């Protein structure tokens, strides 16, 4: 096996974290607020909602991802539409990402208690590279390019659709589709332009007695990750060169939440990927707990237990995620059938 030069090892760490950043933020408590990856999933109650997620991945590992997500949305009764705002900030190693989007969703009744919403999200996506590398010969052009350009901000566009009944929700969305409308030229195939992510999810509420509700959920995420780096894919050994490739990765999240007496909830899920063994799998088993405080405030916590082989020789203290949410009543519905009640609504 060819030995790895010290600067290649350090560079590999940075690129490996950057490669994971090709995927949109995956929150462990995503079921509570889907706005950051589906603009159609807003305005399904007579409340305005605000959510704050704080996530620390691989605690104890220097340069590990740190994420903040703020989502807010409400329903405008006069125009039968949901409006919202999503702000995502992510720091991974030497680079940071910011994504700010406004969202609009138009609701169409397709049955007595059945609705379809069509959503559009638009805003700005930016990345900043905040470090320097000292190279031995030869220099690596892709990293030199990052250090020269530092920051880029791009127009960003998402589309989504959602079908909802009082118990069932199905959604389909695509994020960063502006890449293929405005930045599709080969010279734009770089780290500053995020790949398109496609999300499919489904969840179904099941009443368990008079005081409990169980909601199983599945989400599939497909990442069209043009710009993936071969050094990362080859597990950081045997090759001192970098190249950009075209590929599609599939991630899945399967689990459920049990709500007790409208006061407490517990949940579990499993997150996995289509990567082959040795490609840097980062599967995780996730546990969730939470409590409703009064009628409008809720607090949730999730812990991810890493099961894959990403950084398998590095000791960490797991991934931690805290959620805070607050709701405020906007109006009293004249007809309860006009609204599809959602979890916690």
KEKE-3310 file (N, C-alpha, C; in steps of 0.2 Angstrom, whole numbers, plus 5000, padded with zeros to 4 digits):
npx = (5004:5003:5011:5004:5007:5010:5004:4994:4986:4980:4974:4965:4956:4950:4943:4935:4926:4920:4915:4904:4897:4891:4879:4862:4857:4854:4843:4840:4827:4819:4806:4797:4798:4799:4802:4815:4819:4808:4797:4784:4778:4771:4760:4749:4740:4731:4740:4754:4771:4787:4804:4819:4834:4848:4863:4876:4888:4897:4904:4918:4927:4938:4934:4922:4905:4895:4879:4865:4848:4834:4817:4802:4784:4768:4750:4740:4725:4716:4721:4723:4736:4752:4766:4783:4800:4816:4832:4848:4863:4880:4894:4909:4924:4936:4927:4912:4894:4879:4862:4848:4831:4815:4799:4784:4768:4755:4738:4728:4712:4708:4699:4687:4694:4706:4721:4732:4748:4757:4774:4786:4803:4814:4830:4846:4862:4877:4894:4909:4927:4939:4953:4970:4982:4998:5008:5017:5027:5017:5007:4989:4977:4963:4962:4970:4962:4950:4956:4960:4947:4939:4925:4908:4892:4876:4861:4847:4835:4821:4809:4793:4780:4766:4755:4741:4732:4721:4728:4738:4753:4762:4777:4786:4801:4814:4829:4840:4839:4842:4855:4855:4849:4855:4869:4875:4886:4901:4913:4907:4906:4909:4915:4908:4895:4881:4875:4860:4847:4836:4821:4810:4796:4786:4773:4763:4749:4744:4732:4734:4725:4717:4725:4737:4748:4755:4767:4774:4788:4796:4810:4818:4833:4840:4856:4863:4877:4888:4904:4909:4924:4938:4948:4943:4933:4941:4945:4956:4969:4983:4982:4987:4980:4967:4950:4935:4919:4904:4890:4877:4870:4861:4852:4843:4830:4822:4809:4800:4788:4782:4769:4763:4749:4748:4759:4772:4785:4793:4805:4813:4825:4833:4847:4854:4864:4868:4881:4895:4903:4917:4918:4916:4904:4891:4881:4868:4860:4846:4840:4826:4819:4806:4796:4781:4778:4766:4754:4760:4774:4788:4801:4814:4825:4839:4849:4862:4869:4884:4886:4893:4908:4914:4928:4933:4943:4944:4939:4924:4911:4898:4883:4873:4858:4847:4830:4820:4803:4790:4773:4760:4743:4734:4721:4704:4697:4683:4678:4682:4686:4692:4705:4720:4724:4740:4754:4755:4748)
npy = (4994:5011:5024:5037:5054:5067:5080:5076:5068:5077:5085:5076:5074:5086:5087:5075:5079:5090:5083:5076:5087:5089:5084:5089:5096:5084:5082:5075:5076:5079:5077:5085:5098:5102:5112:5116:5107:5105:5115:5114:5109:5117:5128:5120:5121:5131:5139:5149:5143:5142:5136:5130:5122:5115:5107:5096:5087:5072:5074:5080:5078:5087:5100:5094:5093:5107:5113:5125:5128:5137:5138:5145:5147:5150:5151:5159:5163:5170:5169:5155:5149:5144:5152:5155:5155:5150:5147:5141:5137:5130:5123:5116:5109:5118:5126:5135:5136:5144:5146:5154:5155:5160:5154:5148:5141:5134:5129:5116:5109:5092:5083:5078:5078:5080:5087:5095:5102:5114:5119:5132:5137:5150:5159:5162:5154:5151:5148:5148:5147:5145:5144:5140:5130:5122:5117:5103:5098:5091:5106:5106:5109:5111:5114:5126:5134:5135:5142:5154:5160:5159:5164:5162:5166:5161:5162:5152:5139:5129:5116:5109:5096:5091:5079:5078:5071:5070:5060:5054:5059:5063:5067:5076:5083:5094:5101:5115:5116:5126:5125:5118:5125:5138:5136:5126:5124:5116:5122:5127:5116:5114:5116:5126:5126:5119:5102:5095:5089:5077:5073:5061:5057:5049:5048:5041:5043:5034:5029:5024:5017:5028:5038:5038:5040:5034:5037:5031:5033:5037:5042:5046:5050:5057:5061:5070:5070:5078:5084:5077:5070:5061:5057:5056:5046:5035:5032:5039:5034:5028:5037:5052:5062:5073:5073:5078:5070:5062:5056:5047:5046:5037:5040:5034:5035:5028:5026:5030:5039:5040:5047:5052:5055:5068:5076:5070:5063:5049:5042:5033:5029:5024:5028:5027:5023:5021:5018:5008:4996:5002:5014:5024:5024:5031:5026:5027:5025:5032:5040:5048:5060:5070:5084:5093:5109:5117:5124:5128:5128:5117:5105:5096:5082:5073:5059:5053:5038:5033:5021:5017:5017:5029:5039:5028:5026:5036:5043:5048:5057:5055:5061:5076:5083:5097:5103:5117:5123:5134:5139:5149:5154:5159:5161:5157:5143:5142:5131:5115:5105:5111:5111:5102:5093:5092:5084:5089:5101)
npz = (5000:4996:5005:5014:5011:5023:5021:5012:5020:5029:5020:5015:5026:5027:5014:5015:5025:5018:5007:5013:5015:5003:5004:5008:5024:5036:5048:5063:5069:5059:5055:5062:5057:5040:5032:5027:5018:5010:5002:5001:5012:5022:5032:5036:5047:5059:5065:5068:5066:5074:5073:5080:5077:5084:5081:5084:5077:5079:5092:5101:5091:5082:5070:5066:5059:5063:5066:5063:5062:5057:5056:5050:5049:5042:5040:5027:5027:5018:5005:5005:5007:5012:5020:5022:5030:5029:5037:5036:5043:5043:5048:5043:5047:5039:5032:5029:5027:5021:5020:5014:5013:5006:5007:4998:4998:4989:4993:4988:4989:4987:4991:5004:5016:5011:5005:4993:4992:4983:4982:4983:4984:4987:4986:4993:4992:5000:5001:5011:5011:5023:5026:5025:5015:5016:5004:4998:4984:4971:4969:4973:4961:4963:4977:4978:4970:4978:4989:4982:4978:4989:4994:4988:4982:4978:4968:4973:4972:4976:4974:4978:4982:4991:4998:5009:5022:5037:5043:5035:5027:5012:5003:4990:4984:4978:4980:4977:4963:4954:4951:4939:4930:4929:4932:4925:4916:4912:4919:4930:4938:4953:4970:4976:4971:4975:4974:4967:4978:4980:4989:4996:5006:5018:5030:5043:5054:5068:5079:5095:5107:5118:5122:5116:5102:5087:5075:5061:5050:5034:5025:5010:5002:4988:4981:4969:4966:4958:4958:4968:4976:4971:4979:4992:4990:4988:5000:5005:5002:4992:4981:4975:4968:4963:4957:4949:4949:4943:4951:4959:4975:4988:5002:5017:5029:5042:5054:5069:5079:5095:5103:5119:5128:5123:5128:5130:5120:5112:5102:5088:5075:5060:5051:5035:5021:5003:5000:4997:5008:5015:5008:5016:5025:5035:5044:5056:5072:5079:5093:5101:5112:5120:5126:5128:5134:5142:5131:5119:5118:5115:5118:5111:5110:5102:5100:5090:5087:5080:5068:5056:5046:5044:5048:5057:5066:5074:5090:5096:5104:5100:5091:5094:5095:5097:5099:5098:5099:5095:5095:5088:5089:5074:5069:5072:5065:5054:5050:5055:5046:5036:5038:5039:5052:5060:5068:5084:5082)
capx = (5000:5007:5011:5001:5010:5006:4999:4988:4981:4977:4969:4959:4951:4946:4939:4930:4920:4917:4911:4898:4893:4887:4872:4859:4857:4849:4841:4837:4821:4816:4798:4794:4798:4802:4803:4822:4820:4802:4794:4777:4776:4770:4753:4744:4736:4729:4745:4761:4776:4794:4808:4826:4838:4855:4866:4884:4890:4904:4906:4925:4931:4940:4932:4916:4900:4890:4873:4860:4843:4829:4812:4796:4779:4761:4745:4736:4718:4713:4724:4724:4743:4757:4772:4788:4807:4821:4839:4852:4870:4883:4902:4912:4931:4938:4922:4905:4888:4873:4857:4843:4826:4808:4795:4777:4765:4748:4735:4722:4708:4706:4694:4684:4699:4713:4724:4738:4751:4763:4778:4792:4807:4819:4834:4853:4866:4884:4900:4916:4933:4942:4959:4976:4986:5005:5008:5023:5025:5014:5001:4983:4974:4956:4962:4972:4956:4947:4960:4959:4941:4936:4917:4903:4885:4872:4853:4845:4828:4818:4802:4790:4773:4764:4748:4740:4725:4722:4733:4744:4757:4767:4780:4792:4804:4820:4833:4846:4838:4844:4861:4855:4846:4860:4876:4876:4892:4907:4917:4904:4905:4914:4913:4904:4889:4878:4872:4853:4845:4829:4818:4803:4795:4779:4772:4756:4747:4740:4730:4735:4721:4714:4730:4744:4748:4762:4768:4780:4790:4802:4812:4823:4836:4845:4860:4866:4883:4893:4909:4912:4931:4940:4952:4938:4930:4946:4947:4962:4975:4985:4982:4988:4977:4960:4946:4928:4915:4897:4887:4871:4870:4855:4851:4837:4829:4816:4808:4794:4788:4776:4767:4760:4745:4749:4764:4778:4786:4799:4806:4819:4825:4839:4849:4859:4866:4869:4888:4897:4908:4924:4917:4915:4898:4890:4875:4867:4854:4845:4835:4823:4814:4804:4791:4777:4778:4760:4750:4763:4781:4790:4808:4816:4833:4840:4856:4864:4875:4887:4887:4897:4915:4917:4933:4932:4949:4943:4934:4919:4905:4891:4880:4868:4853:4842:4825:4815:4798:4785:4767:4755:4737:4733:4714:4700:4694:4676:4676:4688:4687:4696:4712:4722:4728:4746:4756:4756:4743)
capy = (5000:5017:5028:5044:5060:5071:5085:5073:5065:5083:5087:5071:5075:5092:5085:5071:5083:5093:5078:5075:5093:5089:5082:5094:5095:5079:5083:5069:5077:5082:5076:5091:5104:5100:5117:5117:5103:5104:5121:5113:5107:5123:5130:5115:5122:5138:5141:5150:5139:5143:5130:5131:5116:5115:5100:5095:5080:5069:5078:5079:5078:5094:5101:5091:5098:5111:5116:5128:5128:5141:5137:5148:5147:5151:5150:5165:5161:5173:5166:5148:5148:5145:5156:5153:5157:5145:5149:5136:5138:5124:5124:5109:5110:5125:5129:5137:5136:5148:5145:5158:5154:5161:5149:5149:5135:5135:5123:5114:5104:5087:5078:5081:5080:5079:5093:5095:5109:5115:5124:5135:5141:5154:5163:5162:5149:5153:5144:5151:5143:5149:5141:5139:5124:5122:5111:5100:5097:5096:5109:5103:5115:5112:5118:5132:5138:5137:5148:5160:5162:5160:5164:5163:5166:5159:5161:5145:5137:5123:5115:5103:5095:5087:5077:5077:5070:5070:5054:5053:5064:5061:5073:5075:5089:5094:5107:5117:5115:5132:5123:5115:5131:5143:5135:5119:5123:5112:5126:5128:5110:5115:5115:5132:5125:5113:5097:5094:5084:5075:5070:5058:5055:5047:5046:5040:5043:5028:5030:5018:5019:5035:5043:5037:5040:5032:5040:5029:5038:5035:5047:5044:5056:5055:5066:5070:5074:5081:5087:5072:5070:5054:5056:5054:5040:5030:5031:5043:5030:5026:5041:5059:5066:5074:5074:5078:5065:5062:5050:5048:5042:5037:5040:5033:5036:5024:5026:5032:5043:5038:5052:5050:5060:5075:5079:5068:5058:5046:5040:5029:5029:5022:5032:5023:5025:5016:5017:5001:4995:5005:5020:5030:5024:5034:5024:5029:5023:5038:5040:5055:5061:5077:5086:5099:5113:5121:5122:5131:5127:5110:5104:5089:5080:5067:5057:5049:5033:5031:5014:5016:5016:5035:5040:5023:5026:5042:5042:5054:5056:5054:5067:5078:5088:5100:5107:5121:5126:5138:5140:5155:5154:5164:5162:5151:5140:5142:5124:5111:5101:5115:5111:5095:5093:5089:5082:5095:5106)
capz = (5000:4995:5011:5013:5014:5029:5019:5009:5025:5032:5015:5015:5031:5025:5008:5017:5028:5012:5003:5017:5015:4997:5005:5012:5031:5038:5055:5066:5071:5053:5055:5065:5052:5034:5027:5024:5012:5006:5003:5001:5019:5027:5032:5037:5053:5060:5070:5065:5070:5073:5075:5080:5078:5085:5080:5085:5075:5081:5097:5103:5085:5079:5064:5065:5058:5068:5062:5066:5057:5059:5051:5053:5044:5044:5034:5026:5026:5013:4999:5005:5005:5017:5018:5027:5030:5032:5037:5038:5044:5044:5048:5043:5046:5037:5027:5031:5022:5023:5015:5017:5008:5008:5004:4997:4996:4988:4995:4984:4991:4982:4994:5010:5021:5007:5002:4989:4992:4978:4985:4979:4989:4983:4991:4992:4995:5000:5004:5012:5013:5028:5028:5020:5016:5014:4999:4995:4977:4967:4972:4970:4958:4966:4983:4976:4967:4984:4993:4979:4978:4996:4995:4983:4984:4972:4968:4975:4970:4978:4972:4982:4982:4997:4999:5016:5025:5044:5046:5030:5023:5007:5000:4985:4983:4975:4982:4973:4956:4951:4948:4932:4926:4929:4933:4922:4912:4916:4923:4936:4942:4958:4977:4977:4968:4978:4970:4968:4982:4979:4995:4996:5013:5020:5037:5044:5061:5070:5086:5100:5112:5118:5125:5113:5094:5084:5068:5058:5045:5030:5020:5005:4999:4983:4980:4963:4969:4954:4962:4973:4976:4971:4985:4997:4988:4988:5007:5007:5001:4986:4976:4977:4964:4964:4951:4950:4946:4943:4953:4963:4981:4991:5009:5019:5036:5044:5061:5071:5085:5100:5108:5125:5131:5120:5133:5130:5115:5112:5095:5086:5068:5058:5045:5031:5014:4998:4999:4998:5013:5014:5005:5021:5027:5041:5047:5063:5076:5082:5099:5102:5117:5120:5130:5127:5140:5141:5125:5113:5118:5115:5118:5109:5110:5098:5100:5085:5088:5074:5066:5050:5046:5043:5054:5062:5070:5078:5095:5097:5109:5097:5088:5098:5092:5102:5095:5102:5094:5098:5090:5090:5085:5070:5069:5073:5059:5054:5048:5056:5040:5031:5039:5040:5059:5060:5074:5089:5080)
cpx = (5004:5006:5007:5005:5007:5002:4993:4983:4977:4972:4963:4954:4947:4941:4934:4924:4917:4913:4904:4894:4889:4880:4869:4858:4852:4848:4838:4829:4817:4809:4794:4793:4802:4803:4810:4823:4814:4797:4786:4774:4775:4763:4748:4741:4735:4734:4751:4766:4783:4798:4815:4829:4845:4858:4873:4885:4897:4907:4913:4929:4932:4938:4926:4911:4896:4885:4868:4854:4837:4823:4806:4791:4772:4756:4741:4730:4715:4715:4725:4731:4747:4763:4777:4795:4811:4828:4843:4860:4874:4891:4905:4920:4932:4932:4915:4900:4883:4868:4851:4837:4819:4804:4787:4774:4757:4744:4728:4718:4706:4701:4691:4689:4706:4715:4731:4741:4757:4767:4784:4796:4813:4823:4841:4857:4873:4888:4906:4921:4937:4949:4964:4979:4993:5006:5016:5021:5022:5008:4995:4979:4967:4957:4965:4966:4952:4950:4960:4953:4937:4929:4914:4896:4881:4864:4852:4837:4826:4811:4800:4783:4772:4757:4747:4733:4726:4727:4739:4747:4762:4770:4785:4795:4811:4823:4839:4845:4840:4851:4861:4851:4851:4867:4878:4882:4897:4911:4914:4903:4911:4911:4908:4897:4886:4875:4864:4852:4838:4826:4811:4802:4787:4779:4764:4754:4743:4738:4731:4731:4719:4719:4737:4743:4755:4762:4774:4781:4796:4803:4818:4826:4841:4849:4864:4872:4889:4898:4912:4920:4934:4944:4948:4935:4935:4949:4954:4968:4976:4984:4983:4985:4970:4956:4939:4924:4908:4894:4881:4871:4863:4855:4844:4836:4822:4815:4801:4794:4781:4775:4762:4756:4746:4755:4771:4779:4793:4799:4812:4819:4832:4841:4854:4860:4867:4876:4890:4902:4914:4924:4916:4907:4897:4883:4874:4860:4853:4839:4833:4818:4812:4798:4787:4776:4772:4757:4755:4771:4783:4798:4809:4823:4833:4848:4857:4870:4877:4888:4891:4904:4918:4922:4933:4938:4949:4938:4930:4914:4898:4889:4874:4864:4848:4837:4821:4810:4793:4779:4763:4749:4736:4726:4710:4696:4687:4674:4682:4690:4691:4703:4714:4727:4734:4748:4758:4752:4737)
cpy = (5006:5021:5034:5049:5064:5076:5082:5070:5071:5085:5082:5072:5081:5090:5080:5074:5087:5089:5077:5081:5094:5087:5087:5091:5090:5080:5076:5070:5081:5082:5082:5097:5102:5105:5118:5112:5102:5110:5120:5111:5112:5125:5125:5115:5129:5141:5144:5146:5142:5138:5132:5124:5118:5108:5100:5088:5078:5073:5076:5078:5085:5095:5098:5096:5101:5114:5119:5129:5132:5140:5141:5148:5148:5150:5156:5162:5164:5171:5159:5146:5148:5149:5154:5156:5151:5147:5143:5138:5132:5126:5117:5110:5117:5129:5130:5137:5140:5147:5148:5157:5156:5156:5151:5142:5136:5129:5122:5108:5099:5082:5081:5083:5079:5085:5091:5102:5109:5121:5126:5139:5144:5158:5163:5157:5151:5148:5149:5146:5147:5147:5141:5132:5125:5116:5109:5099:5091:5100:5106:5109:5116:5116:5125:5137:5140:5143:5154:5164:5163:5159:5165:5162:5166:5160:5154:5144:5130:5122:5109:5102:5090:5085:5075:5076:5070:5065:5053:5059:5061:5067:5071:5082:5088:5101:5109:5116:5120:5130:5121:5120:5136:5142:5128:5118:5119:5116:5128:5122:5110:5115:5121:5131:5119:5108:5097:5088:5083:5071:5067:5056:5053:5046:5045:5039:5037:5029:5023:5019:5026:5040:5043:5038:5038:5034:5037:5033:5035:5041:5044:5050:5054:5062:5066:5074:5075:5085:5083:5071:5063:5052:5053:5047:5034:5029:5033:5039:5028:5031:5049:5064:5067:5075:5074:5073:5066:5056:5052:5043:5043:5036:5038:5034:5033:5024:5028:5035:5041:5044:5050:5056:5067:5079:5077:5064:5055:5043:5037:5029:5026:5025:5028:5026:5019:5015:5010:5001:4998:5012:5026:5030:5027:5032:5026:5027:5029:5037:5047:5055:5069:5078:5093:5103:5118:5119:5124:5129:5119:5110:5097:5088:5074:5066:5052:5044:5031:5024:5012:5016:5023:5037:5035:5023:5032:5041:5049:5052:5057:5061:5069:5083:5090:5104:5111:5123:5129:5139:5146:5154:5160:5166:5156:5149:5140:5134:5119:5107:5105:5114:5103:5095:5089:5088:5089:5101:5106)
cpz = (5000:5001:5009:5015:5019:5026:5015:5014:5028:5027:5014:5020:5029:5019:5010:5020:5022:5008:5006:5016:5008:4998:5009:5019:5032:5046:5057:5068:5065:5053:5058:5061:5046:5029:5024:5018:5008:5007:5003:5008:5024:5026:5032:5044:5054:5065:5065:5069:5069:5076:5075:5082:5079:5085:5080:5083:5077:5086:5099:5097:5082:5072:5062:5063:5063:5064:5066:5060:5060:5054:5054:5047:5047:5038:5033:5023:5019:5006:4999:5004:5012:5015:5024:5026:5033:5032:5040:5038:5046:5043:5048:5042:5045:5033:5031:5025:5025:5018:5018:5011:5011:5004:5003:4995:4995:4989:4991:4987:4986:4985:5000:5015:5018:5004:4998:4990:4987:4981:4981:4985:4985:4988:4988:4995:4994:5003:5005:5014:5017:5030:5023:5021:5013:5010:4999:4988:4975:4971:4969:4968:4961:4973:4982:4974:4973:4988:4989:4979:4984:4997:4988:4985:4978:4973:4969:4974:4972:4975:4976:4981:4988:4997:5006:5017:5033:5047:5041:5027:5018:5004:4995:4984:4980:4977:4977:4965:4951:4948:4941:4927:4924:4929:4930:4918:4916:4920:4929:4941:4948:4965:4979:4975:4971:4973:4972:4973:4981:4986:4993:5003:5013:5027:5038:5052:5063:5078:5090:5106:5112:5120:5121:5105:5092:5077:5065:5052:5041:5026:5016:5002:4994:4981:4974:4963:4964:4958:4967:4971:4976:4977:4991:4996:4989:4995:5009:5006:4994:4980:4978:4973:4966:4958:4953:4946:4946:4946:4957:4969:4984:4998:5011:5027:5038:5051:5063:5078:5089:5104:5113:5128:5129:5125:5132:5123:5115:5104:5094:5078:5066:5051:5041:5025:5009:4997:5001:5004:5011:5011:5010:5024:5034:5044:5054:5066:5080:5088:5100:5108:5117:5124:5128:5134:5138:5134:5119:5113:5118:5114:5116:5109:5106:5099:5094:5087:5082:5073:5060:5051:5045:5049:5059:5067:5075:5083:5095:5102:5106:5094:5092:5095:5097:5097:5100:5097:5098:5093:5093:5086:5081:5069:5071:5067:5060:5054:5049:5050:5035:5032:5041:5047:5058:5067:5078:5087:5083)
residu = (UNK:UNK:UNK:UNK:UNK:UNK:UNK:UNK:UNK:UNK:UNK:UNK:UNK:UNK:UNK:UNK:UNK:UNK:UNK:UNK:UNK:UNK:UNK:UNK:UNK:UNK:UNK:UNK:UNK:UNK:UNK:UNK:UNK:UNK:UNK:UNK:UNK:UNK:UNK:UNK:UNK:UNK:UNK:UNK:UNK:UNK:UNK:UNK:UNK:UNK:UNK:UNK:UNK:UNK:UNK:UNK:UNK:UNK:UNK:UNK:UNK:UNK:UNK:UNK:UNK:UNK:UNK:UNK:UNK:UNK:UNK:UNK:UNK:UNK:UNK:UNK:UNK:UNK:UNK:UNK:UNK:UNK:UNK:UNK:UNK:UNK:UNK:UNK:UNK:UNK:UNK:UNK:UNK:UNK:UNK:UNK:UNK:UNK:UNK:UNK:UNK:UNK:UNK:UNK:UNK:UNK:UNK:UNK:UNK:UNK:UNK:UNK:UNK:UNK:UNK:UNK:UNK:UNK:UNK:UNK:UNK:UNK:UNK:UNK:UNK:UNK:UNK:UNK:UNK:UNK:UNK:UNK:UNK:UNK:UNK:UNK:UNK:UNK:UNK:UNK:UNK:UNK:UNK:UNK:UNK:UNK:UNK:UNK:UNK:UNK:UNK:UNK:UNK:UNK:UNK:UNK:UNK:UNK:UNK:UNK:UNK:UNK:UNK:UNK:UNK:UNK:UNK:UNK:UNK:UNK:UNK:UNK:UNK:UNK:UNK:UNK:UNK:UNK:UNK:UNK:UNK:UNK:UNK:UNK:UNK:UNK:UNK:UNK:UNK:UNK:UNK:UNK:UNK:UNK:UNK:UNK:UNK:UNK:UNK:UNK:UNK:UNK:UNK:UNK:UNK:UNK:UNK:UNK:UNK:UNK:UNK:UNK:UNK:UNK:UNK:UNK:UNK:UNK:UNK:UNK:UNK:UNK:UNK:UNK:UNK:UNK:UNK:UNK:UNK:UNK:UNK:UNK:UNK:UNK:UNK:UNK:UNK:UNK:UNK:UNK:UNK:UNK:UNK:UNK:UNK:UNK:UNK:UNK:UNK:UNK:UNK:UNK:UNK:UNK:UNK:UNK:UNK:UNK:UNK:UNK:UNK:UNK:UNK:UNK:UNK:UNK:UNK:UNK:UNK:UNK:UNK:UNK:UNK:UNK:UNK:UNK:UNK:UNK:UNK:UNK:UNK:UNK:UNK:UNK:UNK:UNK:UNK:UNK:UNK:UNK:UNK:UNK:UNK:UNK:UNK:UNK:UNK:UNK:UNK:UNK:UNK:UNK:UNK:UNK:UNK:UNK:UNK:UNK:UNK:UNK:UNK:UNK:UNK:UNK:UNK:UNK:UNK:UNK:UNK:UNK:UNK:UNK:UNK:UNK:UNK:UNK:UNK:UNK:UNK:UNK:UNK:UNK:UNK:UNK:UNK:UNK:UNK:UNK:UNK:UNK:UNK:UNK:UNK:UNK:UNK)
# end
